């Protein structure tokens, strides 16, 4: 917030990634309230050890437990550690980093499809370039974060959180961002929306797959399209289009139907 206010900026691209960076940047941008787009570094590619797909930090904790229980020795622990974070990027499970990227896209503060592209995929570089171009258009339109992050947009973000089985940290972060915009989110609102939002993304730690798989299946736009009947589709986003316009062509092919489940056949209701 201090950096944005103290510089002669017409607009700002927030570049973050892990856990608390993304919500902290959105909090600052909400307070400064000049045209803003968020772009994250993206998730790591999947790790692998002895044929098992590894995910930081879910497997960090699991294998540390195994080591303490004497089921694996120190040498094997180091081999697993070497495979746990094989590329640049944030954790590749639906932890806080991936969760907040998904929520930010549902809020309308990221370009559609940008939250799940792996860090090392060339398409993330392409999306970075598009983000740089789009902030210029956003400045020319004069659209402010306070006009995008509305009460209904926060409801969309909460629905997305529930649909992907995201981190409970998102409850704290979304409430904090909303308060900077003088929007009062309550725990009751999270509870209310969760009771009618199915879990459709089959992602660790709640499910089976990881972010690399989620991206191939269609990512956040595909999830939002599955639950579109629950969303406020007329909410404006950073590219000047509504949420409904951004997700209308997002589909999940039959190949990936176990990764992003249909609304009528979710992982959990």
Secondary structure, DSSP 8 states (H G I E B T S, - for coil): -HHHHHS--SEEEEEE-SHHHHHHHHHHHHHH-SEEEEEE--B---EEETTEEE-TTHHHHHHHHHHHTTSS-HHHHHHHHHHHT-SSSB-SSSSHHHHHHHHHHHHT-S-TT-SSS-TTSHHHHHHHHHHHHHHHHHHHHT--HHHHS-HHHHHHHHHHHHHHT--THHHHHHHHHHHHTT----HHHHHHHHTT--B-B-BTTTSSB-HHHHHHHTHHHHHHHHTGGGS-TT-B-TTSSBHHHHHTT----GGGTTTB--GGG-SB-
